Amino acid sequence: MDRSTPPSRSIPLERGNYHVTLLTSAPSSGILGEDQAIDIWFQALEEFPDLAHHGVPQLVPEDNEEPAAQD
């Protein structure tokens, strides 16, 4: 861990594999990141899972794109 990271912005975890779930909603200001709460859950896994997709999916579509279908 980068020691310059404030403790309030880091989460100590045991070494291993995790399913990570993130939940948030737009803040009342409408400006993403401004006083925006993000809930984070970690589920420890015994081994690395088989992945349905490789890479990171686009979470926010480009201006002229439809959101990707969820499986």
C-alpha positions in Angstrom: 0.0 0.0 0.0 1.2 3.5 -0.8 1.9 5.0 2.7 0.8 8.4 1.4 -2.8 7.2 1.2 -4.9 8.5 4.1 -6.2 5.7 6.3 -9.7 7.0 5.8 -9.3 6.1 2.1 -8.0 2.6 2.4 -9.4 -0.7 3.5 -7.0 -3.3 4.9 -7.8 -6.9 3.7 -6.2 -10.2 4.0 -4.3 -11.4 0.9 -6.6 -13.4 -1.4 -9.4 -13.3 -3.9 -12.6 -11.4 -3.4 -15.9 -10.7 -5.1 -16.4 -7.0 -4.8 -19.8 -5.3 -4.9 -20.0 -1.5 -5.2 -23.2 0.5 -4.8 -23.8 4.2 -5.1 -26.2 6.8 -6.5 -25.7 10.3 -7.8 -25.3 12.9 -5.1 -28.0 15.5 -4.6 -25.7 18.1 -6.3 -25.8 16.0 -9.5 -22.0 16.2 -9.6 -20.4 12.7 -9.4 -17.8 12.4 -6.7 -19.0 15.4 -4.7 -20.1 14.1 -1.3 -21.0 10.9 -2.9 -21.3 7.8 -0.7 -20.1 4.5 -2.1 -21.0 1.2 -0.3 -18.4 -1.6 -0.7 -18.8 -5.2 0.2 -16.0 -7.9 0.0 -16.7 -11.6 -0.1 -13.6 -13.7 0.4 -13.2 -16.6 -2.1 -11.3 -19.9 -1.7 -9.9 -19.6 -5.2 -10.0 -17.3 -8.2 -13.4 -17.8 -10.0 -14.0 -18.5 -13.7 -14.9 -15.2 -15.3 -17.8 -14.6 -17.6 -16.0 -11.6 -19.2 -12.4 -10.7 -19.6 -11.4 -7.1 -18.9 -13.5 -4.4 -17.3 -17.0 -3.6 -18.6 -17.9 -0.1 -19.5 -20.0 1.1 -16.6 -21.1 4.4 -18.1 -22.1 4.4 -21.8 -20.6 7.0 -24.2 -23.0 9.9 -25.0 -24.4 8.2 -28.1 -24.4 4.6 -26.9 -27.1 2.4 -25.4 -26.1 0.8 -22.0 -24.7 -2.8 -22.4 -27.3 -5.6 -21.8 -26.9 -7.3 -18.4 -26.6 -11.1 -18.5 
